[in-house]
Amino acid sequence: MPKPFPSVWKGFLPQRAIIMSRQPINNFLGCDSLEKIASDLYGCQRCKLCCTRNSIVIGDGHPQSSIVFIGEGPGEQEDLQGKPFVGKAGQLLDRMMAAIQLDRTQVYIANVVKCRPPGNRNPEPDEIQACSQFLNRQIDLIQPKVIVALGKFAAQTLLKTDERISNLRGKFYPYRSSKLMPTFHPAYLLRNPASKREAWSDLQQVAQELGIEIPKRSIS
């Protein structure tokens, strides 16, 4: 419900005046925020992952970034530290971002689910459903120009398809108000370094979409 205008306005306006305020309307409507999402997730018990997690890994990064990286779910180190992509895969993701002149202060990183599935298994449908509203709220708040879906599971979940990541990667898809680029997950690239060439091609397209000029090199 809209908040009342400050009392200083009283006495200066006709009883039925229509007010055109220069103050952003969000200030009056009590809109969503990343802080509110974190508050709503506090102590979450919406799915069975609450029974095995150590931390709820909400997301991390710049709240007005033009790019959001989305993975599958927290791993062991992420579950312990409460931040996304902080293990070996996260270290490679840092190098992938650096290759297109970005770092963690400039991007936002999140996952399809906010709690670690036991044994790093794939999230199950009820777990995805329980978390989907929070990821969508994050995307709608940040309004990135580009979303990078890291790996098969994130890409298939967001695009609602069972197509292989090797077929999905390399091109943009519309997603909400953004453009979504699927690419290989950093953990996959650690196991299959030959695919780094393709991931580099994907990142070059992302950089071009964001207007970033990058030197000619590849992910190491």
C-alpha positions as MATLAB code, in Angstrom:
seq = 'MPKPFPSVWKGFLPQRAIIMSRQPINNFLGCDSLEKIASDLYGCQRCKLCCTRNSIVIGDGHPQSSIVFIGEGPGEQEDLQGKPFVGKAGQLLDRMMAAIQLDRTQVYIANVVKCRPPGNRNPEPDEIQACSQFLNRQIDLIQPKVIVALGKFAAQTLLKTDERISNLRGKFYPYRSSKLMPTFHPAYLLRNPASKREAWSDLQQVAQELGIEIPKRSIS';
ca = [
       0.000    0.000    0.000;
       1.416    3.455   -0.921;
       2.954    5.388    1.947;
       1.371    8.772    2.798;
       3.092   11.893    1.543;
       5.062   13.912    4.130;
       3.012   16.255    6.297;
       4.769   19.264    4.748;
       2.488   18.790    1.719;
      -0.665   19.304    3.782;
      -2.361   22.625    3.295;
      -0.722   23.273   -0.075;
      -2.845   20.925   -2.188;
      -6.494   20.726   -3.179;
      -8.317   17.862   -1.543;
      -8.309   15.709   -4.725;
      -5.028   16.875   -6.231;
      -3.060   14.393   -8.370;
       0.584   14.568   -7.300;
       3.380   14.035   -9.835;
       6.370   13.424   -7.579;
       9.952   13.412   -8.840;
      10.872   10.946   -6.104;
      11.185    7.384   -7.506;
       7.917    5.563   -7.058;
       9.792    2.568   -5.618;
      10.371    4.627   -2.485;
       6.622    4.793   -1.916;
       5.690    1.231   -2.800;
       7.985   -0.746   -0.513;
       9.381   -2.719   -3.462;
      11.522   -5.837   -3.395;
      15.255   -5.742   -2.696;
      18.163   -8.166   -2.474;
      18.154   -7.558    1.261;
      14.488   -8.586    1.455;
      15.229  -11.747   -0.528;
      17.967  -12.593    1.974;
      15.541  -11.941    4.809;
      12.859  -14.112    3.194;
      15.380  -16.945    2.801;
      16.612  -16.791    6.384;
      16.077  -20.171    8.020;
      14.344  -21.461    4.873;
      12.639  -24.853    5.217;
      10.772  -24.883    1.910;
      12.398  -28.123    0.741;
      14.332  -31.082    2.114;
      17.729  -29.501    1.401;
      17.320  -27.594    4.661;
      18.037  -30.832    6.523;
      21.560  -31.288    5.147;
      22.903  -27.799    4.408;
      25.332  -25.733    6.449;
      24.613  -22.427    4.703;
      22.026  -20.827    2.467;
      24.091  -19.501   -0.444;
      21.934  -16.629   -1.620;
      24.218  -14.966   -4.148;
      26.990  -12.415   -4.244;
      28.149   -9.439   -6.252;
      27.127   -6.080   -7.667;
      23.385   -5.401   -7.240;
      23.204   -3.417  -10.491;
      25.478   -5.521  -12.641;
      24.870   -5.835  -16.366;
      25.763   -9.536  -16.165;
      24.669  -12.400  -13.917;
      26.354  -15.811  -13.792;
      24.066  -18.649  -12.718;
      25.269  -22.096  -11.677;
      23.520  -25.252  -10.587;
      23.873  -25.175   -6.815;
      26.408  -24.723   -4.028;
      29.206  -27.263   -3.644;
      31.042  -28.297   -0.509;
      33.151  -25.158   -0.121;
      30.238  -22.894   -1.008;
      28.088  -24.621    1.603;
      30.792  -24.092    4.224;
      31.595  -20.474    3.339;
      28.124  -19.274    2.356;
      29.294  -17.764   -0.955;
      28.883  -19.000   -4.540;
      31.766  -20.388   -6.587;
      34.586  -20.279   -4.053;
      36.102  -23.724   -4.692;
      38.299  -24.848   -7.605;
      35.478  -24.248  -10.080;
      35.095  -20.754   -8.642;
      38.782  -20.069   -9.160;
      38.411  -20.986  -12.826;
      35.289  -18.822  -13.053;
      37.377  -15.918  -11.748;
      39.853  -16.499  -14.589;
      37.005  -16.757  -17.100;
      35.661  -13.401  -15.930;
      39.128  -11.853  -15.989;
      39.508  -12.986  -19.602;
      36.672  -10.603  -20.520;
      37.910   -7.808  -18.266;
      35.520   -8.488  -15.363;
      35.888   -9.412  -11.700;
      33.563  -10.248   -8.830;
      33.041   -6.614   -7.881;
      31.413   -6.024  -11.279;
      29.170   -9.074  -11.649;
      26.478  -10.945   -9.732;
      26.741  -14.703   -9.142;
      23.893  -16.978   -8.066;
      22.656  -20.553   -8.366;
      19.453  -22.293   -9.406;
      19.111  -23.621   -5.848;
      20.442  -21.895   -2.743;
      21.362  -24.966   -0.675;
      23.814  -27.750   -1.467;
      22.248  -30.997   -2.671;
      23.782  -33.945   -0.775;
      26.838  -35.338   -2.549;
      26.550  -32.559   -5.146;
      23.760  -34.448   -6.910;
      21.502  -32.575   -9.322;
      18.708  -30.587   -7.656;
      15.333  -32.325   -7.786;
      12.138  -30.776   -9.207;
      10.607  -29.901   -5.828;
      13.869  -28.223   -4.751;
      14.009  -26.182   -7.946;
      10.386  -25.180   -7.509;
      11.012  -24.068   -3.934;
      13.925  -21.848   -5.010;
      12.741  -20.570   -8.396;
      10.901  -17.544   -7.023;
      14.057  -16.274   -5.341;
      16.253  -16.565   -8.430;
      13.591  -14.854  -10.542;
      13.330  -12.062   -7.994;
      17.098  -11.606   -8.088;
      17.097  -11.397  -11.880;
      14.150   -8.996  -11.963;
      15.819   -6.719   -9.410;
      19.250   -6.682  -11.041;
      17.862   -6.569  -14.603;
      21.112   -7.705  -16.227;
      21.686   -7.275  -19.917;
      23.241  -10.746  -20.092;
      22.809  -13.947  -18.073;
      25.459  -16.659  -18.393;
      24.055  -20.095  -17.538;
      26.986  -22.181  -16.329;
      26.549  -25.802  -17.266;
      23.918  -28.197  -18.524;
      21.698  -28.135  -15.491;
      21.443  -24.347  -15.163;
      20.857  -23.919  -18.891;
      18.258  -26.680  -19.113;
      16.439  -25.431  -16.026;
      16.263  -21.798  -17.120;
      15.375  -22.590  -20.730;
      13.023  -25.458  -19.771;
      14.606  -27.897  -22.192;
      16.430  -31.222  -22.119;
      18.740  -30.241  -24.986;
      22.418  -31.028  -24.503;
      24.652  -28.169  -23.370;
      26.876  -28.781  -26.392;
      23.870  -27.924  -28.584;
      22.618  -25.030  -26.444;
      25.908  -23.161  -26.024;
      27.230  -20.580  -28.447;
      24.078  -18.520  -28.964;
      21.823  -16.175  -27.027;
      18.278  -16.952  -25.896;
      15.678  -14.513  -24.526;
      15.105  -14.922  -20.797;
      12.799  -12.524  -18.973;
      14.223   -9.084  -19.899;
      17.752  -10.409  -20.550;
      19.771  -12.375  -23.104;
      20.921  -15.763  -21.847;
      24.141  -17.442  -23.007;
      24.604  -21.087  -22.002;
      28.190  -22.290  -21.658;
      30.119  -25.064  -19.970;
      30.340  -25.158  -16.183;
      33.820  -24.386  -14.821;
      33.865  -27.787  -13.064;
      33.305  -29.457  -16.434;
      36.126  -27.413  -17.952;
      38.475  -28.577  -15.199;
      37.743  -32.172  -16.237;
      37.638  -31.424  -19.976;
      40.156  -28.648  -20.709;
      39.765  -29.131  -24.464;
      36.325  -27.495  -24.191;
      37.856  -24.243  -22.960;
      38.173  -23.123  -26.577;
      34.386  -23.301  -27.000;
      33.773  -21.605  -23.646;
      36.136  -18.820  -24.714;
      34.084  -18.349  -27.884;
      30.934  -18.038  -25.746;
      32.577  -15.473  -23.487;
      33.730  -13.435  -26.466;
      30.099  -13.160  -27.589;
      29.126  -12.086  -24.070;
      31.817   -9.410  -24.048;
      30.687   -8.144  -27.428;
      27.082   -7.945  -26.222;
      28.248   -5.902  -23.209;
      30.432   -3.645  -25.345;
      33.668   -4.857  -23.724;
      36.837   -4.813  -25.800;
      39.044   -7.753  -24.904;
      42.536   -8.855  -25.937;
      42.835  -11.926  -28.119;
      43.572  -14.770  -25.740;
      41.932  -17.845  -24.252;
      41.053  -19.175  -20.815;
      44.038  -20.812  -19.128;
];
